[in-house]
Amino acid sequence: MESILIIGLGFFAQGLFFIRTIAQWFKSEKEGVVISPVIYWQISLAASIMMLTYGILRHDFAIVMGQSLVYGIYIRNLQLKNVWTKMYWAIKVLALLIPTAYWVWLLTSGNFANILHNKNVSLFWMIWGTAAQVVFISRFFYQWIHSENRKESLFPLGFWIISTCGSLMIFTYSIIRLDPVLFAAHSLGLFTYIRNISLHYGKSSLFDKLNKIPVLNKVIGKVSDKIK
């Protein structure tokens, strides 16, 4: 029962990650260019905390490190979007307090050693999984530097190329770990990564043809307007 709840938490976290990606993709398709919507970064914060929890419960070093390293970049993009200061103070406090509390607990309780020496993961695959997470989350460091240089939250082409490479590595890791959460997430995510690459190269929006259908045009317009 406990393992089912843990897997359920992981699926919920990845579901949120998937929703953020779909929201970004939908908005980008509507505009015909790659967009960095506010909702992408807001959902990222909630999903990252849940995924960090999942990684701790699964004793998965790769997941814990991956989520910890990228968390601050989500907040920085909200700052670049001029949204962070407008968020309710309690939400900001929790967003900063929860990850910090997790790490204090891990380091003082001895549980971090359990994560590092998980008998279910060989040294090779722990290194592979960690490297995969580093590659995958490095896309956000690249995105952050790119955005800082332009003083605006943007998704450069390299972000999606790195996403694709890292996702393929994690997909391999998920098979070895028998992790249905990572397997499902990175199976579905690859489409949006590749689609954003094609948009960067000027491929026409998938919605161009759909917009010619009056009913679908209204639906797409309403959904797009709700995504900031």
C-alpha positions as CSV (number, residue, x, y, z in Angstrom):
1,M,0.0,0.0,0.0
2,E,2.8,2.4,0.9
3,S,4.6,1.8,-2.4
4,I,1.4,2.4,-4.3
5,L,1.0,5.8,-2.6
6,I,4.6,6.7,-3.4
7,I,4.2,5.8,-7.0
8,G,0.9,7.7,-7.0
9,L,2.7,10.8,-5.7
10,G,5.3,10.4,-8.4
11,F,2.7,10.2,-11.1
12,F,0.9,13.2,-9.7
13,A,4.2,15.2,-9.8
14,Q,5.0,14.2,-13.3
15,G,1.4,14.9,-14.3
16,L,1.9,18.5,-13.2
17,F,5.2,18.6,-15.1
18,F,3.4,17.3,-18.2
19,I,0.6,19.9,-17.8
20,R,3.1,22.7,-17.6
21,T,4.8,21.4,-20.8
22,I,1.4,21.1,-22.6
23,A,0.5,24.6,-21.5
24,Q,3.8,26.0,-22.9
25,W,3.4,24.0,-26.1
26,F,-0.2,25.0,-26.6
27,K,0.6,28.7,-26.1
28,S,3.6,28.4,-28.5
29,E,1.5,26.7,-31.2
30,K,-1.1,29.4,-30.9
31,E,1.5,32.2,-31.3
32,G,3.6,30.3,-33.9
33,V,6.8,30.9,-31.8
34,V,8.2,29.5,-28.6
35,I,6.7,31.1,-25.6
36,S,7.7,31.1,-21.9
37,P,4.3,31.5,-20.1
38,V,4.1,32.3,-16.4
39,I,2.0,29.2,-15.6
40,Y,4.9,27.0,-16.7
41,W,7.1,28.3,-13.9
42,Q,4.3,28.4,-11.3
43,I,3.4,24.7,-11.9
44,S,7.1,23.9,-11.9
45,L,7.5,24.9,-8.3
46,A,4.6,22.7,-7.0
47,A,5.6,19.8,-9.2
48,S,9.3,20.0,-8.2
49,I,8.5,19.9,-4.4
50,M,6.3,16.8,-5.0
51,M,9.0,15.1,-7.2
52,L,11.6,15.9,-4.6
53,T,9.4,14.1,-2.0
54,Y,9.0,11.2,-4.4
55,G,12.8,11.0,-4.9
56,I,13.4,10.9,-1.1
57,L,10.8,8.2,-0.5
58,R,12.2,6.2,-3.4
59,H,15.8,6.7,-2.1
60,D,16.7,7.9,-5.6
61,F,19.8,10.1,-5.5
62,A,19.4,11.1,-9.1
63,I,15.9,12.5,-8.7
64,V,16.8,14.3,-5.4
65,M,19.8,16.0,-6.8
66,G,18.1,16.9,-10.1
67,Q,15.1,18.6,-8.5
68,S,17.3,20.4,-5.9
69,L,19.6,21.9,-8.5
70,V,17.0,23.3,-10.7
71,Y,14.5,24.6,-8.1
72,G,16.0,28.1,-7.7
73,I,15.9,28.7,-11.5
74,Y,12.1,28.3,-11.4
75,I,11.9,31.1,-8.9
76,R,14.3,33.3,-10.9
77,N,12.1,33.0,-14.0
78,L,9.1,34.1,-12.0
79,Q,11.2,37.1,-10.9
80,L,12.1,37.8,-14.5
81,K,8.4,37.6,-15.3
82,N,7.7,40.1,-12.5
83,V,5.4,37.6,-10.8
84,W,7.3,36.4,-7.8
85,T,6.8,39.7,-5.8
86,K,3.1,39.6,-6.5
87,M,2.6,36.1,-5.2
88,Y,0.9,35.6,-1.9
89,W,3.5,35.7,0.9
90,A,2.6,32.4,2.5
91,I,3.1,30.6,-0.9
92,K,6.6,32.2,-1.2
93,V,7.5,31.2,2.3
94,L,6.4,27.6,1.8
95,A,8.2,27.5,-1.6
96,L,11.5,28.4,0.1
97,L,11.0,26.6,3.4
98,I,10.0,23.1,2.2
99,P,13.0,22.2,0.1
100,T,15.3,23.7,2.8
101,A,13.6,21.7,5.5
102,Y,14.0,18.5,3.4
103,W,17.7,19.0,3.0
104,V,18.3,19.8,6.7
105,W,16.4,16.6,7.6
106,L,18.3,14.5,5.1
107,L,21.7,15.8,6.3
108,T,21.0,15.6,10.0
109,S,19.0,12.4,10.1
110,G,21.4,10.2,8.2
111,N,18.9,9.5,5.5
112,F,21.1,11.0,2.8
113,A,23.5,8.1,3.3
114,N,20.6,5.7,2.6
115,I,19.9,7.4,-0.6
116,L,23.6,7.3,-1.7
117,H,23.8,3.5,-0.9
118,N,20.6,2.3,-2.3
119,K,21.1,-1.5,-2.7
120,N,18.6,-1.6,-5.5
121,V,20.7,0.6,-7.7
122,S,24.2,-0.4,-8.9
123,L,27.0,2.2,-8.8
124,F,27.0,2.3,-12.6
125,W,23.3,3.1,-12.9
126,M,23.4,5.5,-10.1
127,I,26.1,7.4,-12.0
128,W,24.1,7.1,-15.2
129,G,20.9,8.3,-13.6
130,T,22.6,11.2,-11.9
131,A,24.4,12.2,-15.2
132,A,21.0,11.9,-17.0
133,Q,19.4,14.2,-14.4
134,V,22.3,16.7,-14.6
135,V,22.0,16.8,-18.4
136,F,18.3,17.2,-18.2
137,I,18.3,19.9,-15.6
138,S,21.3,21.7,-17.2
139,R,18.7,22.9,-19.8
140,F,17.4,25.2,-17.1
141,F,20.8,26.6,-16.4
142,Y,21.3,27.3,-20.1
143,Q,17.8,28.9,-20.2
144,W,18.5,30.9,-17.1
145,I,21.8,32.3,-18.5
146,H,20.2,33.1,-21.8
147,S,17.3,34.8,-20.1
148,E,19.5,36.8,-17.7
149,N,21.5,38.1,-20.7
150,R,18.3,39.4,-22.3
151,K,16.6,40.4,-19.0
152,E,13.6,38.3,-20.1
153,S,12.4,34.8,-19.5
154,L,12.9,32.9,-22.8
155,F,13.2,29.4,-24.1
156,P,16.2,29.2,-26.5
157,L,16.7,26.4,-29.0
158,G,19.4,24.8,-26.9
159,F,16.9,24.3,-24.1
160,W,14.9,21.9,-26.2
161,I,17.9,20.1,-27.7
162,I,19.3,19.5,-24.2
163,S,15.8,18.4,-23.0
164,T,15.6,15.8,-25.7
165,C,19.1,14.3,-25.0
166,G,18.5,14.3,-21.2
167,S,15.1,12.8,-21.6
168,L,16.4,9.9,-23.6
169,M,19.0,9.2,-20.9
170,I,16.4,9.3,-18.1
171,F,14.1,7.1,-20.2
172,T,16.9,4.4,-20.3
173,Y,17.4,4.8,-16.6
174,S,13.7,4.4,-15.9
175,I,13.8,1.0,-17.6
176,I,16.6,-0.3,-15.4
177,R,15.0,1.2,-12.3
178,L,11.6,-0.2,-13.2
179,D,10.2,3.2,-12.5
180,P,6.8,3.7,-14.2
181,V,6.8,7.4,-13.2
182,L,9.9,8.3,-15.1
183,F,9.1,6.0,-18.0
184,A,5.7,7.5,-18.6
185,A,6.9,11.1,-18.1
186,H,9.8,10.9,-20.6
187,S,7.8,8.9,-23.1
188,L,5.3,11.7,-23.3
189,G,7.6,14.7,-23.0
190,L,9.8,13.9,-26.0
191,F,7.0,15.0,-28.4
192,T,6.8,18.5,-27.1
193,Y,10.6,18.9,-26.9
194,I,10.9,17.9,-30.6
195,R,7.9,20.0,-31.5
196,N,9.4,23.1,-29.9
197,I,12.6,22.5,-31.9
198,S,10.6,22.5,-35.1
199,L,8.9,25.8,-34.1
200,H,12.3,27.3,-33.6
201,Y,13.2,26.4,-37.2
202,G,10.1,28.2,-38.4
203,K,7.8,25.3,-39.0
204,S,4.2,26.4,-39.2
205,S,2.0,26.0,-36.2
206,L,-0.2,22.9,-36.0
207,F,-3.1,25.2,-35.2
208,D,-2.9,27.1,-38.5
209,K,-5.1,24.4,-40.1
210,L,-7.2,24.0,-37.1
211,N,-7.9,27.7,-36.9
212,K,-9.7,27.4,-40.3
213,I,-12.4,25.3,-38.5
214,P,-14.6,27.9,-36.7
215,V,-15.6,25.8,-33.7
216,L,-12.0,24.7,-33.0
217,N,-10.7,28.2,-33.5
218,K,-13.0,29.5,-30.7
219,V,-11.9,26.7,-28.4
220,I,-8.2,27.2,-29.0
221,G,-8.6,31.0,-28.5
222,K,-10.3,30.6,-25.2
223,V,-7.8,28.1,-23.8
224,S,-4.8,30.2,-25.0
225,D,-6.2,33.3,-23.4
226,K,-6.2,31.5,-20.0
227,I,-2.6,30.6,-20.3
228,K,-0.5,33.6,-19.2
